[in-house]
Amino acid sequence: MATNDEKSLPGYSKSAVAAADMEKTSSNDAFDTGRRKSSVVNAEILTGEIYDHRYESTKRGLKSRHAQMIALGGTIGTGLFVGSGQTLARGGPAFILGSYILMSFLVWCIVSGITEVAAWLPTKGCSMNMFGFRYVSRSLGFAMGWLYWYSLGILVPYEITAAGLVIEYWNTPVNIAVWISIMMVVIVALNALPVRFYGETEFWFASLKVFMMIGLLLMSFILFWGGGPSRDRLGFRFWERPGAANTYLEEGNTGRFLALLSTLVLSAFPFTFAPELLVATGGEMVSPRRNLPTAARRYFYRLVIFYVGCVLAIGILAPSNDPALTDGGAGAGSSAFVVGIKNAGIHGLDSVINAGIIISAWSSGNSFLYLSSRSLYSLACSGNAPRFFKACTKGGVPYRAVACSSLFCLLAYLNVASSGSVVFNWFVNLTNTSGFISWICCAIVSLRFFKACQVQGITTDQLPYHNKWFQPWGSYVAIVAFVFLTLINGFNVFWPQNWSVSSYMSARART
């Protein structure tokens, strides 16, 4: 039922909140005992707004502090801490900084758009595929839902694989399969608990990531001015030698242009599916019409401070031609922060950062499994997946959807048979294009929602959240930009020196 604070917000309407809560039982004769089953199922298939009350539903167990911290650090993981090292080696400090600034702007366009939709109709079990179903078409909701379920499921073994790379940094004698199994059990177990436990664990995980990022940024600032053990002032020396911009595949200006394109594609990965986490948590958040806009506004600071600040820092700490950033190093040596710490002669801190990266991988894997299972659950609720996955525990956990989505975790055992870095790149290629397609669809949903408001005579002042500086034109910009990035993703596999069947299939199968 609607809370008092929701009723006091501008734009409150009984019909909107009734659809958002999905808890109100209809008094219509169509739901009499003898006709209840068929009527509920048919209404659910037609509208996606009526839940089958024979099943338990998800619960609103995420508090305001959970929502704020998940928004700040929920999906900050190894893509930023480890993957940024490879991106720095590919493009150089200038290209990676410019790419992250552009990507932060585009992602903010997506966040500001989808928050308008989710704050207006924060339905239980909501996902962007539910809104695609409602505001665009049944077919788009169907396609988005299965895209999310698969792509977000794939990201769980990606995070486990990345954590395995980090553990190899210590040259442990324990087989990597053991560590994979431990991480897998922890992630699945956390998702099997009621959402309030997920929110609590993510609150502390995200808090740790935020504090670690702030510490790394402060360390970079100190080393910039020569405050390290050797008193060596780094400044912007690595922007001069080996240079601000690298070449890739070709020499000269052509090579620099190709390096820029490749850097743009690689820089998208740490942002992938992060905006969608806001929408998914809105379905299980207390007072979502108040807390969701607050979380979205603070998301801007996450983009500027953590993403842009991070790549500016690693451009100061590590040279882009350091072999430890790529295959020349092992495990977390691929993290530009760890490379910079070792080069500065700070002993012991690299292991502390490694431990933090492992926790980040656990946290991100936990968030991605949560998103994947909720996507499958919302598909079932809208009639686009078997009703088998509607079932929830009394604590609000869609346990069948969680169990099915957890099967993706087994892909992490690929790390046992192949080089961890190779598998790492497979997962990057498989999910990058899915992220681009998702953001294109999110922008389309946002525009159709805006059009629906105009047709219904609902002004932007009535919406719980509206960003007048970025919407609706920001959605148009995002569509153009992400269509371009989708088309160029994986272009490097067509150069003879990079050709392989596995790289081609993983980069192009999703385009």
N, C-alpha and C positions, 0 to 999 in steps of 0.2 A: 504494500500500500504506500501511497505518497506520504512523505514526512512533511511536518509543518514548514520546515525551511524550504522545501521544494515548492510548496504551494505559494510561498511568499515571493518567489522569484518572478521576474517579468517573463511573460510568455507562457505562464502556467495555464494549462487547459485540462479539463477532466479527461478528454479523449486521449491526449498525448501521454499523460501520466499513466492512464489505465493501460495503454499499449506498452509503456515502458516497464511497468511493474510486472505485468503478465501473471498476476496472482489473483485477480478478481474473477470469481466464478460467475458466469452468465446466468441470468434468471430466465432466459428465453426457453420456451417449451421444447425447442430443438434439442435441449440437453437433458431431457427427461431420461429416466433410467433405461428405458427400452431402446432409445435412439442415441445415447450419449457417445458410444464408441465411434460409430461412423461419422457423426456430426463433427466431433473433435478432430478426427483425422482429416476429413475433407476441409474443414476450416483452416487447419494448419497448413495443408498443402497449398491452399489458395492464397493465404495471406502471410503465413510465417509469423503470425502474431498471437496465436492461441496455443498454449502448451497443453499437452495431454496430462491431465491431473491424476492419471493413474500412476505417474512417475514422480519421484522426488525431483526437485530442480536445484540448480546451483544457489548458493547463499551469498548474501552481501556481508562478507566477513573481513574485507580490507578496510582498515581505518585510514584516516587522513594522513597520518605520518607514514604509513605503508605506501600510500599512493604517491606522496611527494618524493620519497626516497627511491622508489622503483622508477619513477620518471627521471630522476637524476642519474641513476647508475644501473638500472635493471639489466640492460643488455650490453653494457660496456664490458667487453671480454677480451679474448685473445686476438680478435681481429684488430683491435687497437693496440694492444700491448706487444703482440708478436708480429702480426701481419703488416704493421706500419713499417717495420724494418725492411721487408722486401720491397714495399712501395718506395721507400727512400732510396734504396739501391737502384731501382728502376728509373726514377725520374730526377732525383736530386732534391735538395732542400727547397728550392724555389717552386718547382712544379708540384711537390707534395703539399706545400703550404697553400698555393693557389687552388689546387684541386679540393682540399678540405674546406676552404672558405666557400667555394662554389657549391660543394655538396651540402654544406651546412645550410646555405641559403635555400637550396632546393628542398631539403628535408623539412625545413621550417615552413615552407609553403605547403607541404603535405600535412604537417602537424596542425597548422592553423586551420586548414580546411576540414580535416576529419574530426577535429575536436568539436566543431560546430555541430556536426551530425550526431556524434556520440553523446554530447551533453544535452542535446534536445530529446533524444530517445535512448536513454541508457538501459537497454533491455538486458535481462538476465541471459547469460550465455552469448552475449553479443560479440560479434566479430565483424570485420569489414565486409565479409561475404554476406552477412545478414543484411547489412545496409545496401549492398549491391543488389541483393534480391528485392529489397523493398523499393528502392528509388530508381533503379535502372531496369533490370529485367531478371526473370528467373534464371535464364541461362548464364548471365554474368555472375549471379550469386553462386550458382553451381560451380562454375569454373574457378572463381576466386577461392571458394571453400576448399576444393580439392587441391588447388595450388598451394594454399597455406598449409594444409595438413601435411602434404609431402615435403615441401621446402623447409618448413619449420622443424619437421621431424628429422630431416637430413642434417640440420644445424646442430642437433644434439651430439651425434657422433663426431661432428667437426670439432666441437669444443672439447670432447673427450680426447680426440686425436691430438689437438693442440696442447692439452695438458700433458699427454704422454711425451710430446717433444720437450716440454719443460722439464719433466722428471729425468729425461736422458741427460740433462746438463750435469747431473751429479754422478753419472756413470754408475748407477746402481746395479748390483748383480741380479736383482729381482727381475724376472721376465716382465715385459711390458704388458702382457695379457693380465697379469695380476692387478696392476694399477688400473687398467681399463675396467676390470670387473668391479673393483672397489668403487670407482667413481660412478659407474653405471648403477650400482645398487643404491648408492646415496641419492642420486638424482631421481630415480624411480620412486624410492621410499618417500622423499619429500613431496612428490606430486600425489602420492597416495593418501596424504594427510589432508584434513579440511583446509580450506583456503586461508584461514586465519594463520595457520602454521606456515604456509607458503609465504604469506605476507610478512610474518615475523622474521623468518630466515632470510628473506630477500632484503628486509630492512637492514639487518646487520651485515649481510654480504655487501649490499650496495654502499652502506656506510663505510665499510673497510675500503672498498674501491675508491670512494670519493676522497677519503683521507690519504690513501696511497698516492692518488693522482696529485693532490695538493702538495704532498711531500716531494714528489718527483719534480714538480714545477718549481718549487722553492730551491731544490738542489740544483736544477739547471740554471736558475738565476744566479746562484752563488758561484757555480763553476764558470759562468759567463764572465764574471768579474775577477776570476782568479782566486776563489776562496777554497780550492781543493788542496789536498796534501802537498802537491808539488808547486803550488802558487802559480800555476800556469794559467794565464788569462786566455780563455778560449775565444771570446768575442764571436765574430762571424767568420772565423778563419776558414771553416769548411765550405763557406759560400764562395771563397776565392780559390781554394785548393782542396779538393779536386774540381770545384766549380759549382755554381748555383743550379745548372741544368745539365743533365746527362743526354747522351744519344742512345738510341735503341734500334736494333736491326739494321739501320743504315747510318752513314756518316753525315756530318754537316747539318744543315737546317732541316733536311728531311728526317734525319735521325732524331733531332730534338722534337720535331712535330710528332713523330711516332711515340716518343717517350712521353710526351704530354698526354696523348690519347690513352696510352696504356696506364699512366698514372691516374687519370680520371676514372677509368674502369676499376682499378684496384682500390682506389680510395673509397669507393662506394660500399665496400664489403663491411667495414665496421659499423655502418649505419643501418645495415639491412634488417628490416622488420622491426626496428626499434620503435617507430611511430605507432605501429599496429598494437604494440603492447599496451599503450595508453587506452586504446579502444577496448581491448579485451578485459583489462582490469576494471574499466568503467562498469562492466556488467556485474561485477562482484564487489563493488565499492560502496561503502556507506555514504549516503547523501551525494550521489554522483554529480548532480547538477551544480553543486557547490565545489566539490573537491576536484572534479575533472578539469574545469577551466583553470583552477589554481595550479594544478600539476602541469598543464600545457604551457602556461605563462613561464613557469620556471624551467621548462624544457629549453628555452632559448639560451639561458645561461649555461646549461649543460653543453650545448653545441659550441658556444664561443669559448668557454673556459677549458673544457676537457678535450674536445676534439681539435679545435684550432690551436689552443695553447699547447697541446701535446705534440703536434707535428712541428710547431715552431721550436719546441724544446729539443726534440730529437735531431733537428737540423743543426742545432748548436752543439749537441753532445757527441755525435758520431759522424765520421766522413762517409759519404755515400758509396765509396769504393772499398770499404772495409769488408774483407771476405767473410767475417763472422755474421754479417747481415743476411747472407744467403746460404748456399750449400757448403761454404767454407767452414761454417760453424755447426754446432750441434745443439739441438733443443732450444732452450731459452736464449742461447747465444744469438738467435735471430732477433731478439728484442733489442731495439736501438738503445733503450735505456740501460740494459745490462751491458751492452758494448761500451757505452759512454762511461758507465761506472767503473768497469775494468780498466779502460784507457786512462781514467783519471787517478787510478791507484787507490781507490777506496775499497778496502778489504772487508769482506763479509756482507756488504750491503747487497751484492748481486744475488746471494742466496735468499736474503729477505724478500727481494723483489720477485724472485722465482716463486717463493711460497705464496706471495700475493697474487701472482698470475694464475697459479693453480686454483686458488679460491675463486678468482674471477671466472675461470673456466667452469667450475662447478656452478657458480651463480648463473652464468649465462645459459648453460645447459639446462638448468632448472627452469629458467624463464622460457626457453624455447620449447621444452616439453609441455609446459603449461599452455603455451599458445597453440601448439599443435593439437593437444587434446581438446581444448576449447573450440578449436575450429571444427573438429570432427563432431563434437557435441552440437554446435550450432547448425551444422549441416543436417544432422538428424532432426533437430527441432523444426527446421524449415522444410522438411520432407525431401531433402536432396541426398540423404544417406539412410541406410537401414535404421528403423526405429530402435533396433537393438542397442544403439549407442546413446539413446536418451537416458538410460538408467543412471541414477545418481544414488549415492549413499545418503543417509539422513544428515550427514555433515555437509552435503552439497558437492561431493566429489563425483564427477562422471567417470566411474571406475572402469567401465568397459572401454571408453574412449581413451583413457590413460593407458590401459593395458595394451590396446592396439597400437597406439602411437609409440609406446616404449619399445616396440619391436625394431624400430629404426636404430636403436642403440647398438644392436648387434653388428652394424656396419663398422663400428669402431675397431673390430677385430681385424679389419683389413690392415691395420697398422702392424700386425704381427707378421704378415706375409710380404708387405712392401715397405719401401722407405717411408718413414713418417712424413717427410716433407712432400713426397709425391702425392700421398693420399690427402694431405693438407690442401694441395693445389686442386685436386679433383673436387673436393667439397666447395672450395671457393668458386670454381667455374660453374658448378651445378646450381649454386644458390644466387650468384650475382644477378643473372638474367631474371630469375624468379622475383627478386627484389625489385628490379626495374619494372617488370610487368605489374607487380602489386601496386607500386606507387602510381603508375599510369591509371590503373583502375580506381585507386583511391581518389585521384584528382577528378576522374569522371563522376564518381559517386558524389563528391563534394559539389560539383557544378550542377548535377541534377537535383540535389537537395536544395541548392540556392534557387533554382528555377521553380521547384515545388513550393517553396516559401513565397515566391512572387505570385504564383498562381493562386495560392490560398490567402493572399493578402497579409502574410506574416512579415513584419518588418524586422530588420536586423536588431533593432532595439529590444525586441521581444525575445530574442534568443538568449539563452544563458551565457553563451560565449560567441563573440564575433570579433575578428581582427580586421578592422576597416582598412589597414595599411597594406594587407597582403591578399585579401580575398574580395572578389573572385578571380582577379587577374593572375594571382600567384598559381592557381591551379592550371591555367592555360600555359604558363611558362614551364611548369613542372612536366606537363604532358609532352611538350616539344622536346625538352631536354632529355627526358628519360626514354623517349622513343629513339632519339639519336644514340644514347648510350647502349640501348638494347641492340641496335643494329651493329655497333662496332665491337661489342663484347666478344672476346676470343679471336680478334682479327689476326693476332700474331701467330696463330697455328698454321696460317697459310704460307709463312716463310719456310723455305726448305729445311733450315737448321732447327726449326721448332716443330716440324711435323711429326705427329704420332697419332695413331688411331684413338688411343685413350683420351688424349688432349682434345682432339677434334670432337669426339662424341660428347665429352663433358662440357665443352664450351658451346657447342652449337645445338645440342639436343633440345635445349629449352628455348631457342629463338625461332 
